[in-house]
Amino acid sequence: MSEKLSLKKRTGLGKGLESLLGDAKTVNGDKLSTDYAPGNINDIPVNQIETNPYQPRTHFDETALKELAESIKVQGIIQPITVRQLEPEVYQLISGERRLQASKLVGLATIPAYVRTANDQQMLEMALIENIQREDLNPIEVALSYQRLMAECELKQEALGDRVGKNRATVSNYLRLLRLPPDLQASLRDKKLSMGHARAIINVENVEQQLFIHKKIMDEEWSVRRTEEYVRNLMADKAATSKATTKKQFDVELIRVQNQLTSRFGNRVQIRRGTDGRGEIRIPFLSTDDLNRVLELIGY
């Protein structure tokens, strides 16, 4: 069935993506011969379009893809894809991989596309921005995309946040997900685990405890609130245990010092310490001569 698409020029790509796109008939400074007008919508043969090597999405839901294909079969392509030209009759996808894959399923020979100019860094940035804004990437794909953009484009978290319209804390929360065990990352990827669950679990440092909480969420269908409550109690118990351990270690050290002082002065020295940290050292003496001896040892 022919596509129901008006070929008048469209400009609604969004500020983040549009600012990275150019309309010139050049790639890396070299002019390319083409029958397609850059900046306009052009029907390009599907078999001339390569996939985007910078595509952040690693998983496509087959059911959703088939549903999109059926929609395209009936309605045609409503929103054109975006490509760059590598050489005559060879294009590389910038954004719109789901639309391209669905068009192949339908058997379309051509697909409407904007032809733009972009270098590799711009390709990566545009693929990331387009997917985050339009495709509902799973949290792990977002995190991997952020990590890749920071590494390959040498961006700090704050600069990255500016590029994708997120604050630094949001970017940081996504990047922290990559420290979770593979099982938890897989659950996030498959949407079995929510971002709220993951943000609670990430505060637990012990991997075995993280896996235990993950199992509880899966087996007993813990809510985000239940998970947060469990983690809070776990962290409180850990803090209390750590405090008790520290106090015990300090008390052992006090006893050691107390025994050393007793040995030095020849009298039983006592060190007392209150809960507020304050205390006193008592050095008893048996007579004036004994006091003078203690004072001499002190260096008085």
VEXZA-664420 format. One record per residue (C-alpha): residue number from 1; residue in one letter; chain; y, z, x. Coordinates in steps of 0.2 Angstrom, whole numbers, m for minus. Layout:
BEGIN
+-----+-----+-------+-------+-------+-------+
!   n ! res ! chain ! north !    up !  east !
+-----+-----+-------+-------+-------+-------+
! NUM !   A !     A !     Y !     Z !     X !
...
+-----+-----+-------+-------+-------+-------+
END
This chain:
BEGIN
+-----+-----+-------+-------+-------+-------+
!   n ! res ! chain ! north !    up !  east !
+-----+-----+-------+-------+-------+-------+
!   1 !   M !     A !     0 !     0 !     0 !
!   2 !   S !     A !    17 !    m4 !     7 !
!   3 !   E !     A !    28 !    10 !    12 !
!   4 !   K !     A !    42 !    15 !     0 !
!   5 !   L !     A !    56 !    18 !    13 !
!   6 !   S !     A !    74 !    13 !    13 !
!   7 !   L !     A !    79 !     6 !    30 !
!   8 !   K !     A !    97 !    12 !    30 !
!   9 !   K !     A !   102 !    23 !    44 !
!  10 !   R !     A !    99 !    41 !    43 !
!  11 !   T !     A !   106 !    55 !    54 !
!  12 !   G !     A !    98 !    71 !    48 !
!  13 !   L !     A !    89 !    76 !    63 !
!  14 !   G !     A !    97 !    93 !    65 !
!  15 !   K !     A !   109 !    99 !    78 !
!  16 !   G !     A !    96 !   106 !    91 !
!  17 !   L !     A !    87 !    89 !    92 !
!  18 !   E !     A !   101 !    77 !    90 !
!  19 !   S !     A !   111 !    85 !   104 !
!  20 !   L !     A !    96 !    80 !   116 !
!  21 !   L !     A !    94 !    62 !   110 !
!  22 !   G !     A !   103 !    46 !   115 !
!  23 !   D !     A !   104 !    29 !   108 !
!  24 !   A !     A !   105 !    18 !   123 !
!  25 !   K !     A !    93 !     4 !   127 !
!  26 !   T !     A !    88 !    12 !   144 !
!  27 !   V !     A !    75 !    24 !   150 !
!  28 !   N !     A !    79 !    33 !   167 !
!  29 !   G !     A !    94 !    20 !   169 !
!  30 !   D !     A !    83 !     4 !   167 !
!  31 !   K !     A !    86 !    m8 !   153 !
!  32 !   L !     A !    72 !   m12 !   142 !
!  33 !   S !     A !    70 !   m28 !   132 !
!  34 !   T !     A !    66 !   m24 !   114 !
!  35 !   D !     A !    67 !   m31 !    97 !
!  36 !   Y !     A !    71 !   m14 !    90 !
!  37 !   A !     A !    89 !    m7 !    88 !
!  38 !   P !     A !    90 !    10 !    96 !
!  39 !   G !     A !    98 !    23 !    84 !
!  40 !   N !     A !    92 !    14 !    68 !
!  41 !   I !     A !    75 !    16 !    59 !
!  42 !   N !     A !    63 !     3 !    65 !
!  43 !   D !     A !    45 !    m2 !    60 !
!  44 !   I !     A !    35 !     0 !    76 !
!  45 !   P !     A !    16 !    m5 !    77 !
!  46 !   V !     A !     6 !    11 !    77 !
!  47 !   N !     A !    m5 !     5 !    91 !
!  48 !   Q !     A !    10 !     3 !   103 !
!  49 !   I !     A !    14 !    22 !   102 !
!  50 !   E !     A !     6 !    34 !   114 !
!  51 !   T !     A !     5 !    53 !   110 !
!  52 !   N !     A !    17 !    66 !   117 !
!  53 !   P !     A !    10 !    74 !   132 !
!  54 !   Y !     A !    23 !    88 !   130 !
!  55 !   Q !     A !    17 !    92 !   112 !
!  56 !   P !     A !    17 !   111 !   110 !
!  57 !   R !     A !     5 !   110 !    95 !
!  58 !   T !     A !   m13 !   111 !   101 !
!  59 !   H !     A !   m22 !   113 !    84 !
!  60 !   F !     A !   m20 !   103 !    68 !
!  61 !   D !     A !   m27 !   108 !    52 !
!  62 !   E !     A !   m39 !    94 !    46 !
!  63 !   T !     A !   m37 !    98 !    28 !
!  64 !   A !     A !   m18 !    98 !    29 !
!  65 !   L !     A !   m18 !    82 !    39 !
!  66 !   K !     A !   m29 !    74 !    25 !
!  67 !   E !     A !   m17 !    80 !    12 !
!  68 !   L !     A !    m2 !    72 !    22 !
!  69 !   A !     A !   m12 !    56 !    23 !
!  70 !   E !     A !   m14 !    55 !     4 !
!  71 !   S !     A !     4 !    59 !     2 !
!  72 !   I !     A !     9 !    45 !    14 !
!  73 !   K !     A !    m3 !    33 !     5 !
!  74 !   V !     A !     6 !    36 !   m11 !
!  75 !   Q !     A !    24 !    39 !    m6 !
!  76 !   G !     A !    25 !    31 !    11 !
!  77 !   I !     A !    33 !    39 !    26 !
!  78 !   I !     A !    48 !    49 !    19 !
!  79 !   Q !     A !    54 !    55 !    37 !
!  80 !   P !     A !    53 !    43 !    51 !
!  81 !   I !     A !    45 !    49 !    68 !
!  82 !   T !     A !    55 !    48 !    84 !
!  83 !   V !     A !    49 !    39 !   100 !
!  84 !   R !     A !    56 !    34 !   117 !
!  85 !   Q !     A !    52 !    17 !   125 !
!  86 !   L !     A !    42 !    17 !   141 !
!  87 !   E !     A !    41 !    m2 !   143 !
!  88 !   P !     A !    41 !   m17 !   132 !
!  89 !   E !     A !    29 !   m14 !   117 !
!  90 !   V !     A !    25 !     3 !   124 !
!  91 !   Y !     A !    32 !    19 !   116 !
!  92 !   Q !     A !    29 !    37 !   118 !
!  93 !   L !     A !    30 !    49 !   103 !
!  94 !   I !     A !    44 !    62 !   104 !
!  95 !   S !     A !    42 !    71 !    87 !
!  96 !   G !     A !    31 !    68 !    72 !
!  97 !   E !     A !    13 !    69 !    78 !
!  98 !   R !     A !     6 !    74 !    61 !
!  99 !   R !     A !    15 !    60 !    53 !
! 100 !   L !     A !     8 !    48 !    66 !
! 101 !   Q !     A !   m10 !    54 !    65 !
! 102 !   A !     A !    m9 !    54 !    46 !
! 103 !   S !     A !    m3 !    36 !    46 !
! 104 !   K !     A !   m18 !    31 !    57 !
! 105 !   L !     A !   m30 !    39 !    44 !
! 106 !   V !     A !   m22 !    29 !    30 !
! 107 !   G !     A !   m23 !    13 !    41 !
! 108 !   L !     A !    m5 !     9 !    42 !
! 109 !   A !     A !    m1 !    m5 !    55 !
! 110 !   T !     A !    17 !     0 !    57 !
! 111 !   I !     A !    27 !    16 !    56 !
! 112 !   P !     A !    46 !    19 !    54 !
! 113 !   A !     A !    53 !    27 !    69 !
! 114 !   Y !     A !    69 !    31 !    78 !
! 115 !   V !     A !    70 !    24 !    96 !
! 116 !   R !     A !    78 !    36 !   108 !
! 117 !   T !     A !    81 !    38 !   126 !
! 118 !   A !     A !    74 !    54 !   134 !
! 119 !   N !     A !    68 !    60 !   151 !
! 120 !   D !     A !    53 !    72 !   153 !
! 121 !   Q !     A !    63 !    88 !   152 !
! 122 !   Q !     A !    71 !    82 !   136 !
! 123 !   M !     A !    54 !    77 !   129 !
! 124 !   L !     A !    48 !    94 !   132 !
! 125 !   E !     A !    63 !   102 !   124 !
! 126 !   M !     A !    64 !    90 !   109 !
! 127 !   A !     A !    45 !    92 !   106 !
! 128 !   L !     A !    47 !   111 !   106 !
! 129 !   I !     A !    63 !   112 !    95 !
! 130 !   E !     A !    56 !    99 !    83 !
! 131 !   N !     A !    40 !   109 !    81 !
! 132 !   I !     A !    47 !   126 !    80 !
! 133 !   Q !     A !    60 !   121 !    67 !
! 134 !   R !     A !    49 !   109 !    56 !
! 135 !   E !     A !    30 !   112 !    59 !
! 136 !   D !     A !    26 !   131 !    58 !
! 137 !   L !     A !    18 !   133 !    75 !
! 138 !   N !     A !     6 !   148 !    76 !
! 139 !   P !     A !    13 !   162 !    87 !
! 140 !   I !     A !     2 !   158 !   102 !
! 141 !   E !     A !     8 !   140 !   102 !
! 142 !   V !     A !    26 !   146 !   101 !
! 143 !   A !     A !    23 !   158 !   115 !
! 144 !   L !     A !    15 !   145 !   126 !
! 145 !   S !     A !    29 !   133 !   122 !
! 146 !   Y !     A !    42 !   146 !   127 !
! 147 !   Q !     A !    32 !   150 !   143 !
! 148 !   R !     A !    31 !   131 !   148 !
! 149 !   L !     A !    49 !   128 !   144 !
! 150 !   M !     A !    55 !   143 !   155 !
! 151 !   A !     A !    43 !   137 !   169 !
! 152 !   E !     A !    46 !   118 !   169 !
! 153 !   C !     A !    65 !   119 !   164 !
! 154 !   E !     A !    69 !   134 !   174 !
! 155 !   L !     A !    76 !   144 !   160 !
! 156 !   K !     A !    79 !   162 !   158 !
! 157 !   Q !     A !    74 !   171 !   142 !
! 158 !   E !     A !    92 !   172 !   136 !
! 159 !   A !     A !    95 !   153 !   139 !
! 160 !   L !     A !    79 !   149 !   131 !
! 161 !   G !     A !    84 !   159 !   116 !
! 162 !   D !     A !   100 !   149 !   115 !
! 163 !   R !     A !    91 !   132 !   115 !
! 164 !   V !     A !    79 !   137 !   101 !
! 165 !   G !     A !    91 !   147 !    91 !
! 166 !   K !     A !    82 !   164 !    94 !
! 167 !   N !     A !    88 !   180 !   101 !
! 168 !   R !     A !    81 !   186 !   118 !
! 169 !   A !     A !    71 !   200 !   109 !
! 170 !   T !     A !    62 !   187 !    98 !
! 171 !   V !     A !    58 !   177 !   113 !
! 172 !   S !     A !    52 !   192 !   123 !
! 173 !   N !     A !    41 !   197 !   108 !
! 174 !   Y !     A !    32 !   180 !   108 !
! 175 !   L !     A !    30 !   180 !   127 !
! 176 !   R !     A !    21 !   197 !   126 !
! 177 !   L !     A !     8 !   190 !   115 !
! 178 !   L !     A !     1 !   180 !   130 !
! 179 !   R !     A !    m4 !   197 !   137 !
! 180 !   L !     A !   m16 !   201 !   123 !
! 181 !   P !     A !   m35 !   198 !   126 !
! 182 !   P !     A !   m42 !   181 !   122 !
! 183 !   D !     A !   m50 !   187 !   106 !
! 184 !   L !     A !   m34 !   193 !    99 !
! 185 !   Q !     A !   m25 !   177 !   104 !
! 186 !   A !     A !   m38 !   167 !    95 !
! 187 !   S !     A !   m36 !   177 !    79 !
! 188 !   L !     A !   m17 !   174 !    80 !
! 189 !   R !     A !   m20 !   155 !    83 !
! 190 !   D !     A !   m31 !   154 !    68 !
! 191 !   K !     A !   m19 !   165 !    57 !
! 192 !   K !     A !   m32 !   179 !    55 !
! 193 !   L !     A !   m20 !   191 !    63 !
! 194 !   S !     A !    m2 !   192 !    58 !
! 195 !   M !     A !    13 !   193 !    70 !
! 196 !   G !     A !    16 !   211 !    63 !
! 197 !   H !     A !    m2 !   216 !    68 !
! 198 !   A !     A !     0 !   209 !    85 !
! 199 !   R !     A !    17 !   217 !    89 !
! 200 !   A !     A !     9 !   234 !    85 !
! 201 !   I !     A !    m6 !   231 !    95 !
! 202 !   I !     A !     4 !   225 !   111 !
! 203 !   N !     A !    11 !   243 !   113 !
! 204 !   V !     A !    m7 !   249 !   117 !
! 205 !   E !     A !   m10 !   246 !   135 !
! 206 !   N !     A !   m29 !   249 !   135 !
! 207 !   V !     A !   m39 !   233 !   132 !
! 208 !   E !     A !   m54 !   242 !   124 !
! 209 !   Q !     A !   m42 !   251 !   112 !
! 210 !   Q !     A !   m34 !   234 !   108 !
! 211 !   L !     A !   m51 !   226 !   104 !
! 212 !   F !     A !   m56 !   242 !    94 !
! 213 !   I !     A !   m40 !   240 !    83 !
! 214 !   H !     A !   m43 !   222 !    81 !
! 215 !   K !     A !   m60 !   225 !    75 !
! 216 !   K !     A !   m54 !   238 !    62 !
! 217 !   I !     A !   m41 !   225 !    56 !
! 218 !   M !     A !   m54 !   212 !    54 !
! 219 !   D !     A !   m68 !   223 !    46 !
! 220 !   E !     A !   m58 !   235 !    36 !
! 221 !   E !     A !   m43 !   223 !    32 !
! 222 !   W !     A !   m30 !   235 !    39 !
! 223 !   S !     A !   m12 !   231 !    33 !
! 224 !   V !     A !     2 !   230 !    46 !
! 225 !   R !     A !     8 !   247 !    41 !
! 226 !   R !     A !    m9 !   255 !    43 !
! 227 !   T !     A !   m10 !   247 !    60 !
! 228 !   E !     A !     7 !   253 !    65 !
! 229 !   E !     A !     3 !   271 !    59 !
! 230 !   Y !     A !   m14 !   271 !    69 !
! 231 !   V !     A !    m5 !   265 !    85 !
! 232 !   R !     A !     9 !   278 !    83 !
! 233 !   N !     A !    m4 !   292 !    82 !
! 234 !   L !     A !   m13 !   285 !    96 !
! 235 !   M !     A !     3 !   284 !   107 !
! 236 !   A !     A !     8 !   302 !   102 !
! 237 !   D !     A !   m10 !   308 !   107 !
! 238 !   K !     A !    m8 !   299 !   123 !
! 239 !   A !     A !     9 !   307 !   126 !
! 240 !   A !     A !     3 !   324 !   122 !
! 241 !   T !     A !   m12 !   322 !   133 !
! 242 !   S !     A !    m2 !   315 !   147 !
! 243 !   K !     A !    10 !   330 !   145 !
! 244 !   A !     A !    m4 !   343 !   146 !
! 245 !   T !     A !   m11 !   334 !   161 !
! 246 !   T !     A !     5 !   335 !   170 !
! 247 !   K !     A !     7 !   353 !   166 !
! 248 !   K !     A !   m10 !   357 !   172 !
! 249 !   Q !     A !    m7 !   348 !   188 !
! 250 !   F !     A !    10 !   357 !   190 !
! 251 !   D !     A !     2 !   374 !   187 !
! 252 !   V !     A !   m11 !   370 !   200 !
! 253 !   E !     A !     2 !   366 !   212 !
! 254 !   L !     A !    12 !   382 !   208 !
! 255 !   I !     A !    m4 !   392 !   212 !
! 256 !   R !     A !    m6 !   384 !   228 !
! 257 !   V !     A !    12 !   387 !   233 !
! 258 !   Q !     A !    10 !   405 !   227 !
! 259 !   N !     A !    m5 !   408 !   238 !
! 260 !   Q !     A !     4 !   401 !   253 !
! 261 !   L !     A !    19 !   412 !   250 !
! 262 !   T !     A !     7 !   427 !   248 !
! 263 !   S !     A !    m1 !   423 !   264 !
! 264 !   R !     A !    16 !   421 !   273 !
! 265 !   F !     A !    24 !   437 !   267 !
! 266 !   G !     A !     8 !   448 !   267 !
! 267 !   N !     A !    13 !   454 !   249 !
! 268 !   R !     A !     7 !   446 !   233 !
! 269 !   V !     A !    20 !   434 !   228 !
! 270 !   Q !     A !    22 !   429 !   210 !
! 271 !   I !     A !    29 !   413 !   203 !
! 272 !   R !     A !    33 !   412 !   185 !
! 273 !   R !     A !    39 !   397 !   175 !
! 274 !   G !     A !    45 !   396 !   157 !
! 275 !   T !     A !    42 !   381 !   145 !
! 276 !   D !     A !    60 !   376 !   148 !
! 277 !   G !     A !    57 !   373 !   166 !
! 278 !   R !     A !    66 !   389 !   172 !
! 279 !   G !     A !    57 !   403 !   181 !
! 280 !   E !     A !    58 !   415 !   195 !
! 281 !   I !     A !    49 !   420 !   212 !
! 282 !   R !     A !    45 !   438 !   214 !
! 283 !   I !     A !    42 !   445 !   232 !
! 284 !   P !     A !    37 !   464 !   231 !
! 285 !   F !     A !    40 !   476 !   245 !
! 286 !   L !     A !    33 !   493 !   248 !
! 287 !   S !     A !    47 !   502 !   258 !
! 288 !   T !     A !    64 !   498 !   266 !
! 289 !   D !     A !    55 !   493 !   282 !
! 290 !   D !     A !    44 !   481 !   272 !
! 291 !   L !     A !    60 !   474 !   264 !
! 292 !   N !     A !    68 !   471 !   281 !
! 293 !   R !     A !    52 !   463 !   287 !
! 294 !   V !     A !    52 !   451 !   271 !
! 295 !   L !     A !    71 !   447 !   274 !
! 296 !   E !     A !    67 !   443 !   292 !
! 297 !   L !     A !    54 !   431 !   287 !
! 298 !   I !     A !    66 !   423 !   275 !
! 299 !   G !     A !    78 !   421 !   289 !
! 300 !   Y !     A !    91 !   433 !   281 !
+-----+-----+-------+-------+-------+-------+
END
